[in-house]
Amino acid sequence: SEESNKELSEFAMEFPIINKDGEERWLEHNCHPVYNEHGEFIGRNGNNRDVTNRKQAERALKESEEKFHTIFDVEPECVKILNPDFTLVTMNPAGLAMIDAESFDLVRGESMLPIVDPEFREAFKNLTDDVCKHGKSGTLEFRITGLKGAVRWLETHAVPLYDSKEGITKLLGVTRDISDRKRAAEELNETNAFLENIIETANAIVLILDEDGIIYTFNKFAEQLTGYQRNEVIDKNWFDLFI
């Protein structure tokens, strides 16, 4: 019968107790049937083992994992784990937004290499190899084209992840979107180039001095009018030369 099967089966269970000092201890109870010399069931025999340390370790691990997942989910920068072949193990919501993925299921196990713009793929490969094969850490600026066609500049810092048995197994990367910074730098460069062109083609002396009268801009018209070459006056005092 079912009741007889239960009676004759072995089982184990874990349960907490509170000792005399008010301390919680965990016990593992193992129980098995006992038979007489005729093979007849005569009762059960059990033993208890203190598994408090293991239970505490399991609890600490669970709490640590919960904290990690909380940080992982709310971290404003992209946090991702890659295999050595560039395939994605995990990525937080901020990272998914950076690559225009509506859910992790869309990119789970997919290579991240195709979204890296071609001119940066070799550098991306080299960084991954340095991390996964040689245990180095590294930083890289690169451009991507997201799943919906958005172009972004990213800066990633990558470090190796170790397995206690296999050594380095994966890459952990923290990545930030630096598109605004790159655009600002490009606009500044364009503005500087425009101003330099105006200065060089102006039909008038254009020079810029610091507060002490030291020259650090001297255009072609100034060279023609004064007879001085630019390299003769840059970093010199205007008043010493011309006053």
C-alpha positions in Angstrom: 0.0 0.0 0.0 1.0 3.7 -0.3 1.2 3.9 3.5 3.5 0.9 3.6 5.8 2.4 0.9 6.1 5.6 3.0 6.8 3.6 6.1 9.6 1.7 4.4 11.1 4.6 2.5 14.1 6.6 3.5 13.8 10.4 3.9 15.7 13.4 5.0 14.6 16.8 6.2 16.2 20.0 7.5 14.7 22.1 10.3 15.7 24.8 12.7 15.9 24.7 16.5 16.6 27.3 19.1 19.2 26.2 21.6 19.5 27.2 25.3 21.4 30.4 24.5 18.7 31.5 22.1 20.8 30.7 19.0 19.3 29.3 15.9 20.8 26.0 14.8 19.9 23.9 11.7 19.7 20.1 11.8 19.5 17.6 9.0 17.5 14.6 10.0 18.0 11.4 8.0 15.7 8.5 8.7 15.6 4.9 7.3 13.6 1.7 8.0 15.0 -1.0 10.3 14.3 -4.7 9.7 14.7 -7.8 11.9 16.6 -10.9 11.0 13.5 -12.2 9.2 13.4 -9.1 7.0 10.4 -7.8 8.8 10.0 -4.0 9.3 10.3 -3.3 13.0 10.8 0.5 13.1 12.8 3.4 11.9 16.3 4.7 12.8 17.3 8.3 12.4 20.3 10.6 13.0 20.7 14.3 13.1 23.6 16.4 11.7 24.3 20.0 12.5 24.2 21.9 9.1 24.1 25.4 10.6 27.2 26.6 8.8 26.0 25.4 5.5 22.6 27.0 6.0 24.2 30.3 7.0 26.5 30.2 4.0 23.5 29.5 1.7 21.6 32.4 3.3 24.5 34.8 3.0 24.9 33.7 -0.7 21.2 34.3 -1.4 21.4 37.8 0.3 24.5 38.6 -1.7 22.8 37.5 -5.0 19.7 39.6 -4.1 21.9 42.6 -3.5 23.8 42.0 -6.8 20.6 41.7 -8.8 19.2 44.9 -7.2 22.3 46.8 -8.1 22.4 45.1 -11.5 18.9 46.2 -12.3 19.1 49.8 -11.2 22.7 50.6 -12.3 22.5 53.5 -14.8 25.5 52.2 -16.8 25.5 49.1 -18.9 26.7 46.0 -17.1 27.2 42.9 -19.2 28.9 39.6 -19.2 30.3 38.1 -22.4 31.7 34.8 -23.3 35.1 34.7 -25.0 33.3 34.3 -28.4 31.5 37.7 -27.8 28.2 36.1 -27.1 26.0 37.7 -24.4 25.5 35.9 -21.1 23.6 38.7 -19.3 23.0 42.5 -19.6 21.1 44.9 -17.4 18.2 47.1 -18.4 20.5 50.1 -19.0 22.6 48.1 -21.4 19.6 46.8 -23.3 18.4 50.4 -23.7 21.9 51.4 -25.1 21.7 48.7 -27.8 17.9 49.3 -28.5 16.9 45.8 -27.3 13.4 45.7 -26.0 14.0 42.6 -23.9 17.0 40.4 -22.9 15.4 37.4 -24.8 16.1 39.2 -28.1 19.8 39.2 -27.5 20.4 36.3 -25.1 23.3 34.2 -26.5 23.8 36.5 -29.4 27.2 37.9 -30.5 27.7 41.6 -29.7 30.3 41.9 -32.5 27.9 42.7 -35.3 26.6 45.9 -33.6 30.1 47.2 -33.2 30.9 49.4 -36.2 33.4 47.7 -38.5 36.3 50.1 -37.9 36.3 49.2 -34.2 35.7 45.5 -34.4 39.4 44.5 -34.4 40.0 46.7 -31.3 36.9 45.1 -29.6 38.3 41.6 -30.4 41.7 42.5 -29.0 40.2 43.8 -25.8 38.2 40.6 -25.4 41.2 38.4 -26.0 43.3 40.4 -23.6 40.7 40.0 -20.9 39.6 36.4 -21.5 43.0 34.8 -22.6 45.5 36.9 -20.7 43.6 38.1 -17.6 44.2 41.7 -18.3 41.7 44.6 -17.8 41.2 47.3 -20.4 39.2 50.3 -21.6 38.0 51.0 -25.1 36.0 53.8 -26.8 34.0 52.5 -29.8 31.0 53.2 -31.9 27.9 51.0 -32.3 24.8 50.9 -34.4 22.0 49.6 -32.2 19.3 47.2 -33.2 17.0 50.0 -34.3 19.8 51.9 -36.2 20.7 54.4 -33.5 24.4 55.3 -33.6 26.1 55.7 -30.2 29.6 56.2 -28.8 30.4 53.9 -25.9 33.3 53.6 -23.4 33.7 50.2 -21.8 35.9 49.0 -19.0 36.4 45.2 -19.0 37.8 42.8 -16.5 38.1 39.0 -16.4 35.7 36.8 -14.5 37.2 33.7 -12.9 35.8 30.2 -12.2 37.4 28.4 -9.2 38.0 25.3 -11.4 38.3 26.6 -15.0 40.1 29.9 -14.5 39.0 32.8 -16.6 35.7 32.0 -18.3 34.0 35.3 -19.1 34.4 39.1 -19.4 32.6 41.6 -17.2 32.1 45.0 -18.8 30.8 48.2 -17.5 29.9 50.6 -20.3 28.8 54.2 -20.5 27.2 56.2 -23.3 29.7 59.0 -24.2 27.8 60.1 -27.3 27.1 63.6 -25.9 30.8 64.1 -25.0 32.0 62.9 -28.4 29.5 65.2 -30.2 30.6 68.2 -28.0 34.3 67.5 -28.9 33.5 67.2 -32.6 31.5 70.5 -32.5 34.4 72.2 -30.6 36.9 70.9 -33.2 34.7 72.2 -36.0 34.4 75.6 -34.3 38.1 75.8 -33.7 38.8 74.9 -37.3 36.4 77.6 -38.5 37.9 80.3 -36.2 41.4 79.3 -37.3 40.4 79.7 -41.0 39.0 83.2 -40.3 42.2 84.2 -38.4 44.5 82.9 -41.1 42.6 84.5 -44.0 41.9 87.8 -42.4 43.2 90.9 -44.1 44.3 92.3 -40.8 46.6 91.6 -37.9 45.1 89.0 -35.6 47.0 88.1 -32.5 46.0 86.8 -29.2 47.9 87.6 -26.0 47.6 86.3 -22.5 47.3 88.7 -19.5 51.1 89.1 -19.4 51.3 90.0 -23.1 52.7 86.6 -24.2 51.7 85.9 -27.8 50.1 82.5 -28.6 48.3 83.4 -31.9 49.9 85.3 -34.8 48.3 85.2 -38.2 49.8 85.3 -41.7 48.9 89.0 -42.2 50.8 89.8 -39.0 53.8 88.0 -40.4 53.7 90.0 -43.7 53.3 93.3 -41.9 55.9 92.8 -39.1 58.4 90.7 -41.0 58.5 88.2 -38.1 57.8 84.5 -38.7 55.3 82.9 -36.4 57.9 80.7 -34.7 59.9 83.8 -33.8 57.1 85.5 -31.8 55.0 82.6 -30.3 55.6 82.5 -26.5 57.4 85.9 -26.7 56.2 89.1 -25.0 54.5 91.5 -27.3 55.7 94.5 -25.5 59.3 93.4 -25.6 59.1 92.9 -29.4 57.0 95.8 -30.6 56.7 98.5 -28.0 
